[in-house]
């Protein structure tokens, strides 16, 4: 049996009332009534042991100590055996056994009345021992009887006490790393600058944690990086710093690196002086493993943690470990064991946890219990009392977390409250909590310096979106739902590389390099961490307004009014957006301020029709070689050079099935009845839907035997991001069409390889007839830069590029671009890097990109979600050109094929873009001409013209203005 199966089987069999040892693959041990070493006992036995150690054993020891004192005094005074025995009986039975101590006291008066004062001493001693024990139970105490700062070197303690700053040191550090970060600096600021090395490192790390909790992770990591360079620190101090580094990495979403930091802390925090922080390190490590469902690591850590908790009678820790067991059992399907655990915890502790925990621990305890109750009731609507308890627990957790700067926990609490409210039928309250969760996680995600760091937050981000969208649909609020879907696919943009942005990027680059060295030596290289990459700081997506209002504004920035941006395309503009969210497929239509939203089950659209379309499109499958790819394309219904009879044509049948699922009824009716068939359709799709050739879709509902395509009734504009469109419209406006292709760049990586048949776009290397200047590759970065600097913003110009584009990597979305000589790329980073706050190169106002996947919204095969994931951060080179100043760009959705009609289409696109006053409708005219040829059997393959799309402002040059 494998380790994973053994662990899962153990969790499936476990019950809190049955003792069982850990699986042998983790650590051998024996079953026991209570936890001993690696053998995990029952919760009842561990609680009984706790009660014995904390409630029953102390009084026995106190009375036994008093009896020993009394016997010692009587022996010193030379008392006889009988009075000495009576004194011992009195001390052992005082207060609790009156029928013993009263006769003992009488016998003492009878035998030796001169010793009567000794029982008084016994009573006073017992009183003080009980009072001090009670006081220790009531007042906050160090974990397991050890002062929390005993790990600080003794010479540092002496130095700080000598200058009178020991109290400031303890209070400042304690507040920084626990629940009171806002008051920490009041104490830390009183400390002198010339502290001893260990104390200085501790203070620096405490300040780093404080900055991290306040949302300034870059400053926090910068402070920790300085500490990491000091090699003279003792092992306990380094272990404490590693523990805080782990917390900081968790805040940044770097869980693999955080686990390594916690492991380093555990190995260094040894000895009684470090025990409180060792417990915290073990707890953090277990919590991380449980939440990531790493059952083996979680069980090994829980065994150690439970053993410490039982050995040192830490009741809150015993309860917490049992709740972790319940969570793991639910994850593997052991609902009965988890339910029994919750019932035993509830009966033992009033269903409200235990005393003695801090504010953050109490909040996490309540939140974990609420999550367990929801998971336990996932199969059915919970009973009212269970739902009420979930709401109470999550509400208490949220109140406790409100001022603790823990956004991940706050988001989880809001989501739990949303789920509980939804099951109670309070959909409006559920929506409010889901929107608040969305705001919280969004605010943190875009403070992180790189995509790899932000990736850990995507799951939480997606959960918040799914919950909010589901509740908005149930509330029948079309505008809120439309706004959420627009927010879901809103693209963040890179921070402008002006002087401040360049300085920030440089700081973050240094930060990433520094933090790469903070991970323990010898730790396995994390696949999620990978090599150190440059920072790609982003601005949070601009908030959007739909229908004149917004439910989920997430920043103070001026929002983008989508209705106003749609009006910028013209008076007869329709809007289409669609997305897969959870198990549902949502489609949105808008026109003239009226928004409609429809929902259908996801599998009907995704598994049947969409997969057939993706197989017909030139999108490579994982592991597919060139011959298999070419064979599949030869069989594609989109490769046919002429249309068959309408009822038997596979191209029409395939695209018609997509149109029926994708296009909302209101949009179909509006486009079909529009006068003059001269509408504009703005399209904003994401995920696997990016590849759909919308302009080629047949219009459902047409008369029998009639083939009406979207391109026949509307010009289609793709919207990579509303933020990009809004930015471009604020820039320059064209005063005239260029009239010619000012520059044609052919094969900037190496044109000779294209002509020798080593590439698949040889036909694209023929320059368009209107080209004023033609340059063949190879071109390096310097040569390409010189060519681009010839353009000016004052004179309209047109650029034609035929070559290859490398799409952005998922872990570095700003990395894509046009391939140039030497294997380099010329992409969005090159276009936008500027110390003056403007584009690095003056972009031509128009551009044709005859390159594969130049839109940058790439559809890839074999993603874990079963769909095809949109790079949801930076955009491709087409959108990068718009950000750099271009107004109209023709680019491609996916791979383009080197077919016999490719040259004609490429040159027609170049002529249309260079000479027309309306580039958006000019693309539609080229599409209509290719449709006419195909319908007439004139060798016009759909696969040749369907990849090309328009992105840009959609703003035409008026004929009167052009004449001027």
Number of C-alpha atoms within 10 A of each C-alpha: 7 8 14 13 11 17 22 20 15 18 25 20 13 20 22 23 16 17 19 23 21 22 22 12 13 15 13 11 16 17 17 18 17 22 26 20 18 24 23 26 24 21 24 17 18 25 18 14 18 21 14 13 16 17 12 12 12 15 18 13 12 18 23 17 17 26 24 16 19 24 23 14 16 20 13 9 10 10 15 12 12 13 23 22 17 23 29 25 22 27 28 24 19 21 14 10 11 12 11 16 22 16 14 22 19 13 16 22 14 10 13 14 13 10 18 15 9 16 21 11 15 22 17 11 17 20 13 11 17 14 12 12 14 11 12 13 13 11 9 11 14 13 15 17 13 15 15 18 17 15 24 18 16 10 11 17 18 12 15 20 13 10 10 12 17 17 11 19 23 15 17 25 25 17 19 25 19 17 22 19 24 16 14 23 20 13 18 22 12 12 20 12 8 8 14 15 14 21 20 17 23 21 22 21 30 29 24 28 29 29 21 22 23 16 20 16 23 20 19 24 26 18 21 26 23 14 23 20 12 12 8 9 17 14 15 25 21 23 27 26 25 29 30 24 29 28 24 24 21 19 23 26 21 22 23 19 24 26 23 22 26 30 20 23 29 23 13 20 25 16 10 14 18 23 22 20 22 26 20 17 29 20 20 20 25 27 18 19 22 22 14 11 15 15 23 21 16 21 25 16 21 26 22 18 24 26 22 22 23 21 17 16 20 17 21 17 20 20 23 25 23 21 20 22 24 27 26 25 26 20 19 16 15 21 18 17 21 30 20 15 22 21 13 18 23 13 10 15 13 10 16 17 19 17 12 16 15 13 17 18 18 21 25 22 22 25 27 22 26 26 22 22 21 22 15 21 16 10 8 9 14 18 12 11 9 16 23 15 18 26 21 17 26 30 20 18 27 22 15 20 22 14 13 19 18 18 22 17 22 25 26 24 31 26 27 26 30 30 26 28 21 21 18 16 12 15 22 16 17 28 28 19 24 32 27 21 29 24 19 22 22 22 15 19 22 19 19 24 24 22 24 22 23 19 19 17 20 16 10 19 20 16 19 26 21 21 23 28 25 19 24 24 19 15 16 11 13 19 21 23 26 27 22 23 24 24 19 19 22 22 23 21 21 20 18 20 21 17 12 14 18 18 13 18 18 13 16 23 19 15 21 20 16 19 17 16 12 19 21 16 9 7 12 11 12 13 8 15 16 11 11 13 15 20 24 23 22 21 14 22 23 21 22 25 24 24 19 12 13 17 16 19 18 21 14 8 11 11 16 16 18 22 21 16 15 23 15 16 21 14 12 19 22 24 21 20 24 27 24 22 18 15 11 17 20 23 22 25 23 25 20 15 14 12 18 18 21 15 15 14 13 16 13 13 19 19 12 12 19 24 14 16 21 20 17 20 24 21 19 20 14 10 7 10 10 10 9 13 14 14 10 16 19 13 12 19 24 24 19 20 20 19 24 16 11 15 10 10 14 17 21 22 15 19 24 20 19 24 22 18 18 23 21 22 15 16 19 18 13 14 22 19 10 13 11 8 16 16 25 25 27 24 21 22 23 24 20 23 23 25 25 23 23 26 25 25 26 24 26 21 13 13 9 8 9 11 16 17 22 26 27 22 23 24 24 28 25 20 19 25 21 23 21 22 21 19 15 22 19 10 14 13 19 23 19 21 24 20 17 21 26 20 25 25 24 26 29 23 24 21 22 16 15 19 15 9 10 10 15 16 23 23 19 25 21 14 25 22 12 17 19 12 12 15 17 17 19 20 22 18 15 8 11 18 16 11 13 16 13 13 20 14 16 13 13 23 24 28 25 26 21 26 26 26 26 21 24 23 11 17 19 18 20 25 23 23 25 25 23 22 18 12 9 15 21 22 23 27 19 19 23 23 20 18 16 13 15 17 20 19 22 18 26 29 28 27 27 27 27 26 25 24 27 30 30 29 29 24 25 19 17 13 11 8 7 11 19 20 21 20 22 18 25 25 29 28 30 29 26 24 26 28 26 24 26 29 28 27 27 24 24 26 23 27 19 23 21 15 17 13 17 22 20 15 20 25 19 20 25 28 20 22 30 28 18 19 23 18 28 27 24 21 25 23 18 18 25 20 15 23 24 13 17 19 18 14 15 14 16 27 24 22 24 24 24 23 25 28 23 26 27 28 26 25 18 21 18 15 14 9 11 12 9 8
